[in-house]
């Protein structure tokens, strides 16, 4: 995975990253990744876990995992989403 991380860190080409994802992952895997992004976004906006589960048709367990990560001290996930939501 180190090579993947390095590629993503070094490129500023959004189209290349999108193409990489579409070639590397199935449509279902990309959809799952998108749902995880939506889960974290919803949590960061203050939506309830039940509301997110209902709207995205996902289990509460999947949402709880994201919620726990956001609550950790020094959470990089939280930092990334705070930056993204402030744009």
Wavefront OBJ file of the C-alpha trace (Angstrom):
o trace
v 0.000 0.000 0.000
v 2.962 2.307 0.480
v 3.155 2.832 -3.290
v -0.530 3.792 -3.445
v -0.123 6.283 -0.610
v 2.937 7.727 -2.324
v 1.100 8.143 -5.632
v -1.822 9.891 -3.956
v 0.506 12.128 -1.951
v 2.510 13.183 -4.985
v -0.196 13.841 -7.542
v -2.360 16.928 -7.837
v -4.186 15.488 -10.829
v -7.785 14.905 -9.759
v -8.632 13.233 -13.075
v -5.727 10.791 -12.702
v -6.846 9.918 -9.171
v -10.412 9.385 -10.382
v -9.197 7.173 -13.209
v -6.975 5.249 -10.800
v -9.952 4.601 -8.508
v -12.218 3.524 -11.387
v -9.561 1.116 -12.669
v -8.569 -0.200 -9.238
v -11.999 -0.644 -7.654
v -15.362 -1.974 -8.749
v -18.337 0.356 -8.970
v -19.717 -1.211 -5.769
v -16.449 -0.600 -3.908
v -16.411 3.032 -5.024
v -20.029 3.381 -3.930
v -19.098 1.971 -0.495
v -16.251 4.463 -0.211
v -18.618 7.276 -1.176
v -21.116 6.158 1.479
v -18.371 6.216 4.120
v -17.547 9.781 3.056
v -21.239 10.696 3.343
v -21.436 9.058 6.790
v -18.526 11.083 8.133
v -19.838 14.248 6.483
v -23.208 13.729 8.140
v -21.639 13.137 11.532
v -19.525 16.267 11.155
v -22.674 18.283 10.330
v -24.244 17.010 13.551
v -26.760 14.611 12.012
v -27.865 11.742 14.241
v -26.618 8.247 13.548
v -30.186 7.008 13.064
v -30.907 9.753 10.546
v -27.756 8.931 8.592
v -28.598 5.211 8.656
v -32.081 5.881 7.373
v -30.978 8.303 4.640
v -28.036 6.246 3.366
v -29.519 2.784 3.997
v -26.541 1.637 6.071
v -26.236 -0.133 9.398
v -25.683 1.711 12.643
v -22.504 -0.376 13.106
v -20.933 1.188 10.030
v -21.787 4.655 11.335
v -20.565 3.901 14.855
v -17.124 2.996 13.522
v -16.804 6.415 11.883
v -18.138 8.136 14.970
v -15.540 6.440 17.177
v -12.729 7.478 14.825
v -13.884 11.105 14.907
v -13.856 11.097 18.735
v -10.256 9.899 19.067
v -7.699 12.426 20.274
v -5.790 13.860 17.319
v -8.106 12.217 14.780
v -6.715 12.839 11.299
v -10.129 11.931 9.909
v -11.679 14.783 11.909
v -8.961 17.198 10.757
v -9.511 16.276 7.109
v -13.271 16.725 7.333
v -13.015 19.981 9.240
v -10.806 21.283 6.443
v -13.157 19.998 3.730
v -16.298 21.367 5.368
v -14.752 24.802 5.806
v -14.233 25.171 2.027
l 1 2 3 4 5 6 7 8 9 10 11 12 13 14 15 16 17 18 19 20 21 22 23 24 25 26 27 28 29 30 31 32 33 34 35 36 37 38 39 40 41 42 43 44 45 46 47 48 49 50 51 52 53 54 55 56 57 58 59 60 61 62 63 64 65 66 67 68 69 70 71 72 73 74 75 76 77 78 79 80 81 82 83 84 85 86 87
